[in-house]
Each structure stands twice: as structure tokens, then as C-alpha cells.
Amino acid sequence: MTYSVSRAVVDRFYDAYAAHDTERLTPLLHDDIEWTISGPVDVLSFCGVRRGKPAVLDLVDRVVPSVYRVVSFTQDSFLMDGDQVATLNRMSGRRCDDGRIVSYRLAHFMRFKDDKVIANLSLLDTFDAVEQFIGHRIDLGASVGETDLVGV
């Protein structure tokens, strides 16, 4: 028989995750978890790969809050298939250094084992997020000419 995660387990995970409540999150993370956030680490220091429960809890409890404080997390779409869950979300937070609000979309692709998250891949709209974090639009015209585009 194939394992399927229940909606109740996923909802408990997202309730704890959205609240950044590591006490409730801890029992929902597998000891061997791999948590990946795609993005430029030099601008968004919370991006990268974390392996193991202590590293993921440190990310949620210390690393992210040192960059910005999450003020809202909204789930727009939700799909489940057996042990896998995919969501499309919007996260908004206040930057710690200047208080500016940053809001971006992100997708989670998770796999559960024994009712615990064992793998998470977070894909951020990094272009939008980076522009907001650095405080200005990125001028691609200076580095990418029209002839550099695929199909031109």
C-alpha cells in the first residue's frame, strides 16, 4: 500500500509554518529533511539548501527573522497526490533593516514521509523579491541586448 499524507497533517504543517511557530513545527519535520529555497543567496540570505531538522528550525527561528518579519502568508492554490503536496502562495513581510514591506509569490513542492515533511523545494519569484529587497528595479537593458534574446 502506498503512503498518502492527510489534508489534516498538511494543514497542521501550514498553520505552524505560517505562524513561524517552531514548537508546533518541530514534530512535523522529518529528522532527515532537505529544505531548499531557490534564489540568490548573496541578496536573499535565507535561500539555499538546509539538511536536517536542526538546520531547518534555525532557518525558521533565526535566519528568516534576521532578514524580515513575516506579516502574512496566503495560500492561493493547493494540490495533493499521495505523499506529495504542491502549493502556490504569497508571503509578505517587513524588512528588518528599514521596515519596508516586501511581498512575493512562492511555490512549495513537498514530500511527506510518516506524516512529516522530508523534502521541500521553495521556488520564489526571485526577480520580483530581489527588486523589492534591494529597493529598485533591475535594469536588464544594460546587460542584455535585444540580440541576446532566444529566438531573435
N, C-alpha and C positions, 0 to 999 in steps of 0.2 A: 504494500500500500504506500502511496506517495504522500508525503507530508504537505499539508496546506495550513498556512497561518490563518488565524481567525481575524475577522474585522475588529473584534474587541481588543485583541492584542495590539494590532496596528494603531487603533485609536488611543490606547494607553500610551504607546510609544510617542505618538504625535502630541498628546496632551503634555507629557513630560518634556519633550523636546522644545515645543513652542514656549514653554514656561522657563526653559533653561534650568529645570529642577533636577539636579544630578542625583538627589536622593531617590526620586521616583524613576529616573532614567537608568541607574546602575543595574537593577535586576533585569532590564530589558535589553542589555547589551551582552553579547556572547564574549567569553574571555578572549577568543581568537579573532575578534572583529578587525576588519580592514575598512577604514573610513577615508575616502578620497574626495577632496574638494578641488575641482579643476579651476585653474586661474593662475595669474601671475603672482607668485609668492613675494616678489620684491615690492609690489604695490598692495596686495591683499595678503598680509602675513598669515592669515588663518587658512590659506589654501595649502594644498599638498596632501601627502598620504600619512595617516596615523595608523599604527598597528597595535592592537591590544587595547583592552578596556581602560587601563590607566591613561594611555595617551589620548583616547577619545574623550574621557571625562575631563582631562586637563584642557583640551580644546574647548569644550563647552563651558567649563567653570572658570578658566583663566584667560586663554588665548583670545577667544572671540570678545569677551567683555573688555579686554585691554585695548581693542580697536574701536568697537562700537557696542552700544547697548541696544539690544533688540527691543523694539516697541510694539511690533505686530508681526504675526506670521499667519498668512491666509493660504489655505489650500484651495486651489481652483479646480483641479482635476485629480482623479484617483482611479487607479486600475490595480486589480489583484489577479494573480494567476498562480495557484499553488503556493509555493514558498516565496514568490516574488511580488513586489509592490512597486508601482511607479506613480509618482505624483508630480504635478506642476503647481508651483507655489509662488507667493510673493512675500519677501521679507523686507521689513523696514526697520531702520534703527537710527540712532543718533551717534554720530562720530564723537569719540571721547575727547579728541584734541580741540575741536572747535564747536561742537554741538550741532553741526549741520545734519539735516535728515538725509539719509541715503535709502533708496528703495529700489529693489531689483527683483527680477524673476529668477527662479531656480527650479531645476527638476531633480528629484531624488529617484534613484533606481536602487532598490534594496532587496536583499535576500535574507530570509529568516531561517533559523535552524533551532528547533526545540523552543519555539516561541520567543526567540531572542534575535536581534539583528546581528548577522555575522558579516554582512558586507553592505556598504553604502557607497554609491557614486553620486556626488552632487555636481551637477552641471549648472554653472551660473551664467547669466547673461553678463559675461565679464567685461565686454566693451562698455556697456551701459554702467556697470558698477564702478569700473576704473575711472571713467569720466567723472562720476559723482564723487568718488573718493579723492581724486586729485583736484577737483573743483573747476574744471574747464573741459571743453570739447577737445578731442584729439584731432589734429589736422592731418588727415591722411594724404592730402594733396602734396605735401612737402616730401613724402617718402614713396608714394605710389602714383605713378603717372598713368594716364589712360591707356597707354600701350602695354602696360604691365598687367592689365586685367585678362583673365582667362577668356578666350573666345574673341578677343579684339584683334 
